[in-house]
Amino acid sequence: MKTDDPARSFLQERGCPDDVVRRGLRGLVEAWERTVREVRAGYSLGLDDYLNDMDGRQLIEDLFHTVPAARTPTLAGRVREADALLRQLLQPARECLWGAEAAAAHAWTPEKEWWYFQRPKKAGPELMTELLADDSRKPRTR
């Protein structure tokens, strides 16, 4: 899929699936808002899905920094609003959800990439079981 949109080109270069590239930044923001609603409801999926959703937030961050023109006031405001709500629904995790090795490799910090260092206060049984088991099996591979 060839595109002249710098945001979509960025997503394509990152190896994102065609549907993510096609929906672009707006689609990532919509997915992030949906994730926040799911966490508020008691995230019912497992850890792999949760990490995938957090990776979506990382893509938004990377895109905002790499393609500044894509960061419109409207989209940036929607992300800030979703982030503020999500922060209320999370609690600190023992370490990066991807593991300390991944955090070091990507230079992620709890202050900047906070979405990787917190977990839902209210999680469904599958995610809660995996989070508790994962705490004892670190590290994960990304």
Secondary structure, 3 states (H helix, E strand, C coil): CCCCCHHHHHHHHCCCCHHHHHHHHHHHHHHHHHHHHHHHHCECCCHHHHHHHHHHHHHHHHHHHHCHHHCCHHHHHHHHHHHHHHHHHEEECCCCCCCHHHHHHHCCCCCCCHHHCEEECCECHHHHHHHHHHHHHCCCCC
